[in-house]
């Protein structure tokens, strides 16, 4: 395996841990790059849910890396093998970097199916068991630009024993070594990068062991697994990530799996995370909700021609989210529950609300439609509701990452946190 082309160039590190920079040398020819902190484009089988390629490309600030998951692809292996030209061509994805992960971050993954030799993924037809040989055969068929190594990530339940966590770290390292062995002998995977997976559940010593050992291998970057939303509280997650990132090389990216909520993203960036999966806008869309939180830290909205939508102060919406939170007794840590960063457009109050979803948002939905129309589409179960919500939620979320990078560049991270977290405070009012 030749030296990795993928290189993380940091322009600054804020408060010792938050990293701002550019991930360069992406793709087989190395012509792509991705700003960090950043996120990947979340897809189902290469397509952003609800959106056609044409609709998707009306959005301006999309990341250059598209995420596909083996849980979607494994059941179509024969078709892809027959096609022979790789998944990018098969799915009509042009000019994007392809990253292949094991599981879909927006879907719950049943546990108890991992063995010493196999991991399981779950497609629409049920469980598919993967050995290293089958996993690597899939990678050769997909021909991604980078992929995460096979890993035993089944240690995120709080009551997992220390022995089970240790076993997961051992298995994951063994899988990585076996994957690298096949990778190095494979012509089809020449120029493809591998990310090692850091496991360790909620046990600090195992996390550190996993990080140190993975860092010794010829990997291009790291996936931090088992820290998903709903599996542990943010304070513990931050503590573990902070300790782990100290053991990882500075010039390689760290991708956090299964965390997407804006408040959690901010905390994890402060702990040293570079990349996230952007499944959160999809989850919000599936709930019939619209992202509606403020992240504007720029006094001059016209700066340099690349202003993210000026999200105006949304005090009333914050109250709305707060009320929903209290009335429904929702658990903020559950991935399926509405969060305080969104508004529920199925709510009757929106049937006569003729404002855009977010004032000043430049997305197609906000420019052309009102909340009342989206409310109508949702209550009549029109497919267009999902399309319009996904356009807005994707645009809003990626603009949040623009604002995050800008805040890091201009020493405004604390201001951004105050903007974003005001929603959280609203939910805590007695």
DANORGI-V713322 format. One record per pair of residues at least 24 apart in sequence whose ideal C-beta (glycine too) atoms are under 7 Angstrom apart, sorted by the first residue. I is the first residue (numbers start at 1). J is the second residue. D is the distance in Angstrom with one decimal. If there is no record, write none. Layout:
{{I J D} {I J D}}
This chain:
{{1 183 6.4} {1 184 4.7} {1 218 5.5} {4 193 5.8} {4 220 4.2} {5 30 4.6} {6 193 5.2} {6 220 4.5} {6 221 6.7} {7 251 6.2} {8 36 6.9} {8 251 5.2} {8 252 6.1} {8 253 5.1} {8 274 7.0} {10 250 7.0} {14 408 5.3} {14 413 6.1} {17 242 6.8} {17 245 7.0} {17 270 6.0} {17 271 6.1} {17 272 4.5} {18 269 5.2} {18 270 5.3} {18 408 5.8} {18 413 6.5} {19 272 6.6} {19 274 5.9} {20 405 6.2} {20 408 4.3} {20 409 6.0} {23 253 5.5} {26 64 6.8} {26 65 6.7} {26 97 4.6} {26 145 6.4} {27 97 4.8} {27 145 5.1} {28 145 6.2} {28 191 4.8} {32 64 4.8} {32 97 4.9} {33 64 6.8} {34 63 6.1} {34 64 5.4} {34 65 5.6} {35 405 5.8} {36 253 6.6} {36 274 4.2} {36 275 6.3} {37 269 4.8} {37 274 5.9} {37 401 6.6} {37 404 5.7} {37 405 6.4} {38 63 6.0} {38 275 5.9} {38 401 5.8} {39 63 6.0} {39 275 6.6} {39 276 4.3} {39 277 6.6} {39 278 4.2} {39 401 5.7} {40 65 4.7} {40 66 6.9} {40 67 4.3} {40 99 5.9} {40 275 6.7} {40 277 5.6} {40 278 6.2} {41 65 6.6} {41 66 4.7} {41 67 6.4} {41 278 6.5} {42 67 5.7} {42 277 5.9} {42 278 4.6} {42 279 4.6} {42 282 5.9} {43 67 6.2} {43 68 5.9} {44 72 5.8} {45 72 4.4} {45 73 6.8} {45 91 6.9} {46 87 6.6} {46 91 3.1} {46 93 5.6} {48 390 7.0} {48 394 6.9} {49 282 5.3} {49 390 6.4} {50 285 6.6} {50 386 4.2} {50 387 5.0} {50 390 4.0} {51 387 6.6} {51 390 5.6} {51 391 6.9} {53 92 6.5} {55 387 6.8} {55 391 6.8} {58 364 5.5} {59 391 6.9} {59 394 6.0} {59 395 5.4} {61 398 4.7} {61 399 6.3} {61 402 6.0} {62 398 6.6} {64 96 6.3} {64 97 5.6} {65 96 7.0} {65 97 4.4} {65 99 5.4} {66 93 6.0} {66 96 4.6} {66 97 6.9} {66 98 5.7} {66 99 6.9} {67 99 5.1} {67 101 6.0} {67 277 5.9} {68 98 6.4} {68 100 5.5} {69 101 5.2} {69 102 7.0} {69 103 6.1} {69 104 4.5} {70 100 6.5} {70 102 5.4} {70 121 5.1} {70 138 6.0} {71 103 5.5} {71 104 4.9} {71 107 7.0} {71 121 4.1} {71 122 5.5} {71 123 5.7} {72 104 6.6} {72 123 6.6} {73 138 6.7} {73 142 6.1} {74 121 5.5} {74 123 5.8} {74 128 4.5} {74 130 7.0} {74 138 6.2} {75 123 4.0} {75 124 6.8} {75 125 5.3} {75 128 6.3} {77 138 6.0} {77 141 6.1} {80 141 4.7} {80 142 7.0} {81 141 5.2} {86 142 6.6} {86 143 3.3} {87 142 4.4} {87 143 6.5} {97 145 4.7} {98 144 4.3} {98 145 5.0} {99 144 6.3} {99 145 6.8} {99 146 5.3} {99 147 6.9} {100 139 6.7} {100 142 5.4} {100 144 4.0} {100 147 4.0} {101 148 5.1} {102 148 5.9} {102 150 6.8} {102 151 6.6} {105 257 6.0} {105 258 4.8} {105 277 4.7} {105 279 4.5} {106 279 4.0} {106 282 5.6} {106 283 5.7} {111 154 4.7} {111 157 7.0} {114 152 4.9} {114 154 5.1} {116 171 6.4} {119 150 5.8} {119 152 6.3} {132 175 6.2} {132 178 4.4} {132 179 6.1} {132 182 6.9} {135 179 7.0} {136 179 6.2} {136 182 4.3} {139 189 6.4} {140 186 6.1} {140 188 4.3} {140 189 6.3} {143 188 6.3} {144 192 6.5} {145 192 6.4} {145 193 6.8} {146 192 6.5} {146 193 3.9} {146 195 6.3} {146 220 6.4} {147 194 6.5} {148 195 4.7} {148 197 5.8} {148 223 4.7} {149 175 6.1} {149 176 4.5} {149 179 4.7} {149 194 5.7} {149 195 6.6} {149 196 5.6} {149 197 5.6} {150 175 4.1} {150 179 5.8} {151 175 6.1} {151 197 3.7} {151 199 6.3} {151 225 6.0} {152 199 6.7} {153 199 6.2} {153 225 4.6} {153 226 5.4} {155 199 6.4} {155 201 3.6} {155 226 5.5} {156 201 6.7} {156 226 4.6} {156 228 6.1} {156 231 4.0} {160 201 5.2} {162 203 6.0} {165 200 6.2} {165 201 4.0} {165 203 5.1} {165 206 5.0} {166 206 6.0} {168 199 4.9} {168 201 7.0} {169 199 5.2} {169 200 5.7} {169 206 5.2} {169 209 6.0} {169 210 4.6} {172 197 5.5} {172 199 4.9} {172 210 6.9} {173 213 5.4} {173 214 7.0} {176 214 6.7} {176 217 5.9} {180 217 6.4} {180 218 6.7} {193 220 3.7} {194 219 5.4} {194 220 6.3} {195 219 6.0} {195 220 6.4} {195 221 4.7} {195 222 6.1} {195 223 5.0} {195 255 6.5} {196 222 5.7} {197 223 4.6} {197 225 5.2} {198 222 5.6} {198 223 6.9} {198 224 5.2} {198 225 6.6} {198 244 6.0} {199 225 5.7} {199 226 5.6} {200 226 7.0} {201 226 5.8} {202 232 5.7} {202 236 6.2} {204 240 6.5} {204 243 6.0} {207 240 5.3} {207 243 6.5} {207 244 5.2} {208 243 6.2} {208 244 6.8} {208 247 5.9} {211 244 4.6} {211 247 4.1} {211 248 5.8} {212 247 5.2} {215 247 6.4} {215 248 5.6} {215 249 6.1} {220 252 6.5} {221 252 4.9} {221 253 4.1} {221 254 6.9} {221 255 6.4} {222 248 5.7} {222 252 6.5} {222 254 5.1} {222 255 6.9} {223 255 5.1} {223 257 5.7} {224 254 6.0} {224 255 7.0} {224 256 4.8} {224 257 6.6} {225 257 5.1} {227 256 6.5} {227 258 6.9} {227 259 6.5} {228 257 6.8} {228 258 3.1} {228 259 6.5} {229 258 6.3} {229 259 5.6} {229 260 6.9} {229 261 6.1} {229 264 6.4} {229 333 6.6} {229 335 5.2} {230 333 4.9} {230 334 5.4} {230 335 5.2} {234 264 6.0} {234 267 5.4} {238 267 5.2} {238 271 4.8} {241 268 6.0} {241 271 3.9} {241 272 6.3} {241 273 6.2} {242 271 4.5} {242 272 6.5} {245 271 6.5} {245 272 3.3} {261 339 5.9} {261 341 6.8} {262 293 6.2} {262 341 5.5} {262 400 6.0} {262 420 5.2} {263 420 6.4} {263 421 5.8} {263 424 5.6} {266 417 5.6} {266 420 6.3} {269 404 6.7} {278 397 6.0} {280 397 6.3} {281 390 6.8} {281 393 3.6} {281 394 4.9} {281 397 4.6} {283 335 6.5} {284 342 5.0} {284 393 5.2} {285 386 5.9} {285 389 4.4} {285 390 4.7} {285 393 5.3} {287 338 5.7} {288 344 6.5} {288 345 5.8} {288 346 4.8} {288 378 4.8} {288 385 7.0} {289 338 6.0} {289 342 4.0} {289 343 6.3} {289 344 5.2} {289 345 6.5} {290 342 6.1} {290 343 5.5} {290 345 5.9} {290 357 4.5} {290 389 5.9} {290 392 5.7} {290 393 6.5} {291 341 6.0} {291 342 5.4} {291 393 4.8} {291 396 4.3} {291 397 6.2} {292 317 5.1} {292 342 6.0} {292 343 4.7} {292 357 6.4} {292 358 5.6} {293 341 4.3} {293 420 6.0} {293 423 5.3} {294 419 4.9} {295 400 5.0} {295 403 4.3} {295 416 6.1} {295 419 5.5} {295 420 5.6} {296 403 6.8} {296 419 6.8} {297 403 6.0} {297 406 6.6} {297 407 5.0} {297 412 4.5} {297 415 5.1} {297 416 5.0} {297 419 6.5} {298 406 6.8} {308 399 3.5} {308 402 4.5} {308 403 5.4} {309 358 6.6} {309 360 5.4} {309 361 3.9} {309 362 5.0} {309 399 5.6} {310 360 4.0} {311 358 5.7} {311 360 6.3} {311 361 6.9} {312 359 4.6} {312 360 5.6} {317 343 5.6} {318 422 6.3} {318 423 5.4} {318 426 4.4} {319 426 6.4} {321 423 6.0} {321 426 6.5} {321 427 6.8} {322 426 3.8} {322 427 5.0} {322 429 6.2} {325 427 4.2} {340 423 4.3} {340 424 5.9} {340 426 6.3} {340 427 4.6} {341 423 5.6} {345 371 6.3} {345 374 4.9} {345 375 5.2} {345 378 5.6} {346 375 6.9} {346 378 5.0} {346 379 6.4} {350 375 4.1} {351 375 5.2} {357 392 5.3} {358 396 6.7} {361 392 6.8} {361 395 6.9} {361 396 6.5} {363 391 5.5} {363 392 5.0} {363 395 3.9} {364 391 5.4} {365 391 4.8} {365 392 4.2} {366 392 6.1}}
